[in-house]
Amino acid sequence: MVKHIVLFKLKESIPDAEKQALGLQFKAAIEALPAKIPAIRKIEVGLNINPGESWNIALYSEFDTLEDVKFYSTHPDHVAAGKILADAKENRACVDYQL
C-alpha cells in the first residue's frame, strides 16, 4: 500500500473567508474522485483549524501502488480539482511512502 500525503499553503493575501470557501470546494471535488478513479482506496481532505500553523489544507489518500498514484495524479478529474487551488496556492508539499 502507498500512502500519499499532500499539504497546501494558500497565499497570505487571500482573506480567510475566501480560503475557507476554496478549501471546501477543493475538499468536495477531491472526495468525489473515488467514484471516478477506481485506483483510489481511500481519500480525505482536512482544512486546518489551528490558526498557529502555516499549512491550510491536508490531503490524505491510499493506493495499492505508486503507479496508481501516478495514474490518479494525471487523471483529468484530479487535474480539474487541482485547478481549484491553482491561483490561490503559495506552496505544496508531498510525501508518498509504502507500507
Order of alpha helices (4+ residues) and beta strands (2+ residues): beta-alpha-beta-beta-alpha-alpha-beta
